[in-house]
Amino acid sequence: MKEQDREDENMELKVSKPNRRKNQEAAKSAQVIHPHLVFYEREELRQEREKKTNIFVKKARKQAKRGK
């Protein structure tokens, strides 16, 4: 466990300073992408439809079992 931690630390140290600075600058300037709320609304509607269809499928299966 300790050996792996040391290896991880060594891997982080191997990044050159200019590259590390570039990565830090890129992380700071990166835009935060917010998903559209419309997508979530559609997703919820789709889930509601799936719930309803699942209920109908269960009822149909029960009726089919009773009919046998």
N, C-alpha and C positions, 0 to 999 in steps of 0.2 A: 504494500500500500504506500509506504513512504517512498519507495523507489519510483513508483509511478508519479507521485506528486512532484518529486525532484525532476523527473523527465519532463513533465508538463511545464514546470517553471523554466527549465532550460529551453524548451521550444519557444516560449514567450520571449525569452531574452535574445534569441537568435534573430528576431526581426530588427532590421536596421533602423536607426533613428529617423532618417528621412521617410521611410515607408510607414513607420509608426505615426509620424506626424501627419502624413497624408491620410491615413486611416482615421485618425482622430478628427481631422478637419472634415472629412467626408461624412463622418457620423454626426457631427454638429450641424452641418448644412443640409443633411438629408431631410426631404419633405416627409411629413407624417401623412400617410394616405388614409383618409377616413372612408370606410365603405359607405356607399349610398344607403340612405335610410329606406329608399324605395325597395331596394333588394330585400331588406329584412321584412318589410311589409308583405312582399310577394311570397317570401319564404314561409312566413307565418300562415298566409292563406293556403299555401300548398300543403303545409302540415295539417291544417284543419281539414282540408279535403281528404287527405290520406287517412286521417282518423275516422272520418265518416265512412269512407269506403271500406275500411277494415271492419267497422261495426257491421256494415251490411254483409260483408263476406262471412263473418262469424254467424250472423243470423241465418244466412242461406245454408251454411254447413249444418247448423243445428236442425233446420227443417229437413234437410236431405237425410240426416241420420234418423229422424223420426219417421220419415216416409218409408224407410226400408223395412 
